[in-house]
Amino acid sequence: MKFKPLQDRILVKREEEEQKTAGGIIIPDTAKEKPQKGKVVAAGPGKVSDDGKRQPMEVKAGDRVLFAKYAGTEIKIDGVEHICMRENDILGIIE
């Protein structure tokens, strides 16, 4: 299934977190928080402003980003979990 975000929406796939701490302790799934960083899979064309001009997106497919903790809506595409969020939920691009 293909998914193309509209307006200023972005499709992000979360990055997996480490299973162990620096000291070697294994963290169980129930104690882990979901990571707040991921990779942009697809981005919409941008938001249309009040004067009718389209504002280009600052992120593009392939960018690693940091996003707000409760940002977006979780969806499954081909059995893989993704998050669909607006561009303003992105805190920054990780370089």
C-alpha positions as CSV (number, residue, x, y, z in Angstrom):
1,M,0.0,0.0,0.0
2,K,1.3,3.5,-0.9
3,F,0.6,6.5,1.3
4,K,1.0,10.1,0.3
5,P,0.6,12.7,3.1
6,L,-1.4,15.8,2.2
7,Q,-0.7,19.5,3.0
8,D,1.9,19.8,5.8
9,R,1.6,16.2,7.1
10,I,4.6,13.9,7.4
11,L,4.8,10.1,7.7
12,V,7.5,9.0,10.2
13,K,8.8,5.5,11.2
14,R,10.1,5.4,14.8
15,E,13.7,4.3,15.4
16,E,14.2,1.4,17.7
17,E,15.6,2.1,21.1
18,E,18.4,0.2,22.8
19,Q,17.4,-3.0,24.7
20,K,20.1,-2.6,27.3
21,T,21.3,0.3,29.5
22,A,25.0,1.4,29.5
23,G,25.5,-0.9,32.6
24,G,24.2,-3.9,30.7
25,I,20.8,-4.2,32.3
26,I,18.1,-5.4,29.9
27,I,15.0,-3.2,29.8
28,P,11.7,-5.1,29.5
29,D,9.2,-3.9,26.9
30,T,6.7,-2.9,29.6
31,A,9.2,-0.4,31.1
32,K,10.4,1.2,27.9
33,E,9.0,4.5,26.6
34,K,8.4,4.9,22.9
35,P,11.3,6.7,21.2
36,Q,10.8,10.3,20.1
37,K,13.0,10.1,17.1
38,G,12.5,8.6,13.7
39,K,13.0,8.7,10.0
40,V,10.7,10.6,7.6
41,V,9.3,8.1,5.1
42,A,7.1,10.6,3.1
43,A,6.2,14.3,3.3
44,G,3.3,16.3,1.8
45,P,3.8,19.2,-0.6
46,G,3.4,21.9,2.1
47,K,0.7,24.0,3.6
48,V,-1.3,26.6,1.6
49,S,-1.1,30.0,3.2
50,D,-3.9,32.6,3.4
51,D,-2.8,34.3,0.3
52,G,-3.0,31.1,-1.8
53,K,0.8,30.4,-2.0
54,R,2.2,27.0,-0.9
55,Q,4.8,27.1,1.8
56,P,7.5,24.4,1.1
57,M,8.2,21.8,3.7
58,E,11.5,22.1,5.7
59,V,11.8,18.3,6.1
60,K,12.0,15.7,3.3
61,A,12.0,11.9,3.0
62,G,15.1,10.4,4.5
63,D,15.6,13.1,7.3
64,R,16.1,11.9,10.9
65,V,13.8,13.9,13.1
66,L,13.0,14.5,16.8
67,F,9.3,15.0,17.5
68,A,7.0,15.7,20.4
69,K,6.1,12.9,22.8
70,Y,2.4,12.7,22.0
71,A,2.6,13.9,18.4
72,G,0.6,12.6,15.5
73,T,-1.6,9.5,14.9
74,E,-0.2,6.0,14.9
75,I,-1.1,4.0,11.8
76,K,0.0,0.6,10.4
77,I,1.0,0.4,6.8
78,D,1.8,-3.1,5.5
79,G,2.1,-4.3,9.1
80,V,4.7,-1.7,10.0
81,E,3.8,1.0,12.6
82,H,4.2,4.6,11.4
83,I,3.2,8.0,12.8
84,C,1.4,10.6,10.7
85,M,1.9,14.1,12.1
86,R,2.0,17.7,11.1
87,E,5.2,19.5,10.4
88,N,4.8,21.7,13.4
89,D,5.0,18.6,15.7
90,I,8.6,18.1,14.5
91,L,11.1,19.6,17.1
92,G,14.1,19.4,14.8
93,I,16.2,17.6,12.3
94,I,19.0,15.3,13.6
95,E,22.2,15.7,11.5
